[in-house]
Each structure stands twice: as C-alpha cells, then as structure tokens.
Amino acid sequence: MATGALGYEDHLINFSSPIQQLRQPYFSSSSLRFRFHLSYGFRYLFVYFVTFDLTGDGGVIKTIIRHAKPEAIAPTEDLPLVDVHYEGTLAETGDVFDTTREDNTIFSFEVGKGTVIKAWDIALRTMKVGEIAKITCKPEYAYGSAGSPPDIPPDATLIFEVELVSCNPRKGSSLGSVSEERARLEELKKQREIAAATKEEEKKRREEAKAAAAARIQAKLESKKGKGKGKAK
C-alpha cells in the first residue's frame, strides 16, 4: 500500500517554434491526475505527476505516468497472473538493461510468488490494467549487493517503466462452471477494450494539444506581421 504522496515530479514542455513533438505521458487519459500552468506567452507547459513511497523507507518509489480508467481491474487472489510491458534502466547511468519494447513482447508472472524482484511484487499490487508507472527500486528491493551480471552491477538502483496490460486467473485453476469461464473471457475482452480506448484517447489529446500550440504560434506570427506593417506606414 502506498504510504502517501511524496510530492510532484515536474516535466517541462516547450511550445516555442519549432513545436516540440508531444510524447507520452504528457497528455494521456482523462483520469490522469496532473496540474499545469502556462507562462511566457503560452510557451511552456509544466506537468506534475504524483509520486508514492510504497514501502515507507524509500525503497520502492512509484510515479504514475498514466492512470487507468476508474473501472479498470487490479491484481487479486482470483486474478494473480499479470501481463506487462516494461523497460528497465540503471538509475546511475540511464543505460537500458532489459525491455519488451524492441520486439513488443509481453512478460507474464504471478504477483506475490517471489518469481520477480521484491519491488515488482510490491508495485504491481497497486496498479490497475491500463496504468503506466515509473518504479524506482533501491538495491535491497532489486538485486542487492550481488547484482545480476553482466548487465546489473552490485548495489544498483533500478528504474522501470511498467505498463499493466492484463490480469488473469492462474493457469489450470478451476473456474467452476461454463458461465464463470464465459464471464472470465468477457472480463479479458473488457480489459483489452479499456486499454485500446485509453491509447486512442491519448492519441486524440496529443493531436489536440499540437493543434492548439500551432494555432497559438500562428496567431502570434500574424500579430507580429500586422504590427510590422503598421510601423512601415
């Protein structure tokens, strides 16, 4: 469980020409909690993401990059198997040591069974399907003093960007009846639809933001041209 918000992580977007390409996570789902203010003639947008200390000792820090839909599900005793996309980097150097992005694969594991590092078991319990979070793991919640040669040195702090794609029942577990199996499949379908809707909404918001920024810049340029003509007369 999160012990509370530590504060806000800020990101700066420069809207001055040429327009910066907007990337995740600056404009995502409507449930994304962020606050912003515009300054310097609408040239900059500051976005803040809420950060939580999940262990109370700073060992596992979670920053929500994209919130899930309110109705999205989370891992439970009945749905302990999770599918995730992730990218892991070394906090000290920023080097990527593992990722599913290159080949767009899915990594699956059962939460709470100790098959992954402690930080993942702790953090994934707090996530919902569709959520993307940055998880910063101190060595004692990752690979400790031994590291994981050759990619992860001893006493390394790791940073993961993790997307929870789906939650599923244990393989081979009895669901009791055909109706329960049907309900399970419907739930999985709903999860995929929610994830697809979230991505589509992100795309729409990015396009709207780019269009609005371009319009402001164009208006400024036209205003400057008009003032220049007035002086020439």
C-alpha positions as CSV (number, residue, x, y, z in Angstrom):
1,M,0.0,0.0,0.0
2,A,1.2,3.5,-0.7
3,T,2.1,5.4,2.4
4,G,1.2,8.7,0.7
5,A,2.2,11.2,-1.9
6,L,5.8,12.4,-1.7
7,G,5.3,15.3,-4.0
8,Y,5.3,16.1,-7.6
9,E,7.7,15.3,-10.4
10,D,7.7,18.1,-13.0
11,H,8.2,17.9,-16.7
12,L,8.6,20.9,-19.0
13,I,7.2,21.1,-22.5
14,N,8.5,23.9,-24.7
15,F,5.9,25.1,-27.2
16,S,8.2,27.6,-28.9
17,S,8.9,27.1,-32.6
18,P,9.7,24.6,-33.9
19,I,6.9,22.8,-32.0
20,Q,8.2,20.0,-29.7
21,Q,6.7,16.6,-30.5
22,L,4.4,15.7,-27.6
23,R,5.1,12.2,-26.3
24,Q,3.6,10.1,-23.5
25,P,2.9,10.8,-20.8
26,Y,2.2,14.5,-21.2
27,F,-1.4,14.1,-22.5
28,S,-3.0,10.8,-21.6
29,S,-6.3,9.6,-20.3
30,S,-8.9,11.9,-18.7
31,S,-8.2,10.2,-15.4
32,L,-4.6,11.3,-15.4
33,R,-4.1,13.5,-12.4
34,F,-1.9,16.4,-13.3
35,R,-1.9,20.2,-12.8
36,F,-0.3,22.7,-15.0
37,H,0.2,26.4,-15.6
38,L,1.1,28.3,-18.7
39,S,3.6,31.2,-18.7
40,Y,5.9,33.2,-21.0
41,G,3.1,33.8,-23.6
42,F,1.8,30.2,-23.6
43,R,5.3,28.8,-24.5
44,Y,5.7,26.4,-21.6
45,L,3.5,23.7,-20.0
46,F,4.5,22.2,-16.6
47,V,3.1,18.8,-15.8
48,Y,3.3,17.2,-12.4
49,F,2.9,13.5,-11.6
50,V,2.0,12.2,-8.2
51,T,4.7,10.1,-6.5
52,F,4.3,7.5,-3.8
53,D,6.6,5.7,-1.4
54,L,5.2,2.2,-1.4
55,T,7.4,0.8,1.3
56,G,7.7,3.7,3.7
57,D,11.5,3.7,3.6
58,G,12.1,5.0,0.1
59,G,13.0,1.5,-1.2
60,V,10.2,1.4,-3.8
61,I,9.0,4.7,-5.3
62,K,6.1,4.7,-7.7
63,T,5.3,7.6,-10.0
64,I,2.1,7.2,-12.0
65,I,2.7,8.3,-15.6
66,R,-0.7,7.3,-17.0
67,H,-3.7,6.5,-14.8
68,A,-6.0,3.6,-15.6
69,K,-9.7,4.0,-16.2
70,P,-11.7,4.2,-12.9
71,E,-13.4,0.9,-13.7
72,A,-10.2,-1.0,-14.6
73,I,-9.3,-4.0,-12.5
74,A,-6.2,-4.8,-10.4
75,P,-4.4,-8.0,-9.4
76,T,-6.4,-10.0,-6.9
77,E,-6.3,-13.5,-5.4
78,D,-8.5,-14.6,-8.3
79,L,-6.6,-12.7,-10.9
80,P,-2.9,-13.0,-9.8
81,L,-1.3,-13.6,-13.2
82,V,-0.3,-10.3,-14.8
83,D,0.9,-9.4,-18.3
84,V,3.2,-6.3,-18.5
85,H,5.3,-4.3,-20.9
86,Y,8.4,-2.8,-19.3
87,E,11.7,-1.1,-19.8
88,G,14.5,-1.2,-17.2
89,T,17.3,1.3,-16.8
90,L,20.2,1.8,-14.4
91,A,19.5,4.9,-12.3
92,E,23.2,5.9,-12.2
93,T,23.9,5.8,-16.0
94,G,20.4,5.6,-17.7
95,D,21.5,2.6,-19.6
96,V,18.7,0.2,-20.7
97,F,19.4,-3.3,-19.5
98,D,16.1,-5.0,-20.4
99,T,13.0,-4.1,-22.4
100,T,9.9,-5.7,-24.0
101,R,9.5,-2.7,-26.3
102,E,12.0,-3.7,-29.0
103,D,10.0,-6.8,-30.0
104,N,6.7,-5.8,-28.4
105,T,6.6,-8.9,-26.3
106,I,4.6,-9.5,-23.1
107,F,6.2,-10.5,-19.8
108,S,3.9,-12.6,-17.5
109,F,4.3,-13.6,-13.9
110,E,2.2,-14.3,-10.8
111,V,2.2,-11.5,-8.3
112,G,3.3,-12.3,-4.7
113,K,5.1,-15.6,-5.5
114,G,8.7,-14.2,-5.4
115,T,9.4,-15.0,-9.1
116,V,10.4,-11.4,-9.7
117,I,12.3,-8.8,-7.6
118,K,10.6,-7.6,-4.4
119,A,9.9,-4.1,-5.9
120,W,7.7,-5.6,-8.7
121,D,5.7,-7.8,-6.3
122,I,5.0,-4.7,-4.2
123,A,4.4,-2.2,-7.0
124,L,2.2,-4.4,-9.3
125,R,-0.3,-4.9,-6.4
126,T,-1.0,-1.2,-6.5
127,M,-1.6,-0.9,-10.3
128,K,-4.6,-1.3,-12.5
129,V,-5.0,-2.5,-16.1
130,G,-4.0,0.3,-18.4
131,E,-1.8,2.1,-15.9
132,I,1.8,3.0,-16.7
133,A,4.1,3.8,-13.8
134,K,7.8,4.5,-13.2
135,I,9.1,2.3,-10.4
136,T,12.4,3.3,-8.8
137,C,13.9,0.3,-6.8
138,K,16.6,0.6,-4.3
139,P,19.1,-2.4,-4.3
140,E,17.5,-4.1,-1.3
141,Y,14.3,-4.4,-3.3
142,A,16.0,-5.4,-6.5
143,Y,19.2,-7.4,-7.0
144,G,21.0,-6.3,-3.8
145,S,24.8,-6.5,-3.3
146,A,25.1,-9.4,-5.8
147,G,23.6,-7.6,-8.8
148,S,22.8,-9.5,-11.9
149,P,25.9,-9.7,-14.0
150,P,26.8,-8.7,-16.6
151,D,24.0,-6.1,-17.1
152,I,23.2,-5.1,-13.5
153,P,26.1,-4.2,-11.2
154,P,26.2,-4.7,-7.4
155,D,24.1,-2.3,-5.2
156,A,22.4,-0.8,-8.3
157,T,19.3,1.3,-8.1
158,L,16.9,0.4,-10.9
159,I,14.2,2.4,-12.7
160,F,11.4,0.5,-14.5
161,E,8.6,2.0,-16.7
162,V,5.9,-0.6,-16.4
163,E,2.5,-0.9,-18.1
164,L,0.0,-3.4,-16.7
165,V,-1.7,-4.9,-19.7
166,S,-4.0,-7.5,-18.1
167,C,-4.8,-9.6,-15.0
168,N,-5.7,-13.3,-15.4
169,P,-6.6,-16.3,-13.2
170,R,-4.0,-19.0,-12.5
171,K,-3.4,-21.4,-15.3
172,G,-5.2,-24.7,-14.8
173,S,-7.3,-23.3,-11.9
174,S,-10.9,-24.4,-11.8
175,L,-13.5,-21.7,-12.6
176,G,-16.4,-23.9,-11.5
177,S,-18.7,-23.6,-14.5
178,V,-19.1,-22.7,-18.1
179,S,-20.8,-19.4,-17.1
180,E,-17.8,-18.5,-15.0
181,E,-15.5,-19.2,-17.9
182,R,-17.6,-17.1,-20.1
183,A,-17.5,-14.3,-17.5
184,R,-13.7,-14.6,-17.4
185,L,-13.4,-14.2,-21.2
186,E,-15.8,-11.2,-21.1
187,E,-13.6,-9.6,-18.5
188,L,-10.5,-10.1,-20.5
189,K,-12.2,-8.6,-23.5
190,K,-13.2,-5.6,-21.4
191,Q,-9.6,-5.1,-20.3
192,R,-8.4,-5.1,-23.9
193,E,-11.1,-2.6,-24.9
194,I,-10.3,-0.3,-22.0
195,A,-6.6,-0.4,-22.9
196,A,-7.4,0.3,-26.6
197,A,-9.7,3.2,-25.6
198,T,-7.1,4.7,-23.3
199,K,-4.5,4.6,-26.1
200,E,-7.0,6.2,-28.6
201,E,-7.8,9.0,-26.1
202,E,-4.1,9.7,-25.6
203,K,-3.6,10.0,-29.4
204,K,-6.6,12.4,-29.6
205,R,-5.3,14.5,-26.8
206,R,-1.8,14.7,-28.2
207,E,-3.2,15.8,-31.6
208,E,-5.4,18.4,-30.0
209,A,-2.5,19.8,-27.9
210,K,-0.3,20.0,-31.0
211,A,-3.0,21.7,-33.0
212,A,-3.7,24.2,-30.2
213,A,0.0,25.0,-29.8
214,A,0.4,25.5,-33.6
215,A,-2.6,27.8,-33.6
216,R,-1.2,30.0,-30.8
217,I,2.1,30.2,-32.6
218,Q,0.5,31.1,-35.9
219,A,-1.6,33.8,-34.2
220,K,1.5,35.3,-32.7
221,L,3.3,35.3,-36.1
222,E,0.3,37.0,-37.7
223,S,0.1,39.6,-34.9
224,K,3.8,40.4,-35.3
225,K,3.3,40.8,-39.1
226,G,0.4,43.1,-38.6
227,K,2.4,45.3,-36.2
228,G,5.3,45.4,-38.7
229,K,3.0,46.7,-41.5
230,G,1.7,49.4,-39.2
231,K,5.1,50.7,-38.5
232,A,6.1,50.7,-42.1
233,K,3.2,53.1,-42.9
